[in-house]
Amino acid sequence: MSNCNNVNHEEYAEIFKALANPNRLKIFSRLATCCKPGTVDVFNPQTSACIGELGDELDIVASTVSHHIKELRRVGLIRTRRQGKNIECWVDPQIVDDLRDFFSF
């Protein structure tokens, strides 16, 4: 039995709904695999990526990436920070732990 008896299933449903979009899944996977999740409130250039860079790498136009970033941020999967003209984004390390716990049996 999973450890999900005490979790808010509606919140997880929103997370999974966000990840059901292939582009959002690509963005989240790219951030989660290339950049070790760091502390949420600390910006570290080694653990984040700018939206423009993500779009170029994943072949998604910047406006579409921006839309998907907003959705991923809304459900708590990623964090963002504006640095001048750039918006940096990184995976929230707590959500990675929460998802790992959700699926542990």
HELIX and SHEET records of a PDB file:
HELIX    1   1 HIS A    9  LEU A   19  1                                  11    
HELIX    2   2 PRO A   22  CYS A   34  1                                  13    
HELIX    3   3 PRO A   45  THR A   47  5                                   3    
HELIX    4   4 ILE A   51  LEU A   58  1                                   8    
HELIX    5   5 ALA A   62  ARG A   74  1                                  13    
HELIX    6   6 PRO A   93  PHE A  103  1                                  11    
SHEET    1   A 3 ALA A  49  CYS A  50  0                                        
SHEET    2   A 3 ASN A  86  VAL A  91 -1                                        
SHEET    3   A 3 ILE A  78  GLN A  83 -1                                        
END                                                                             
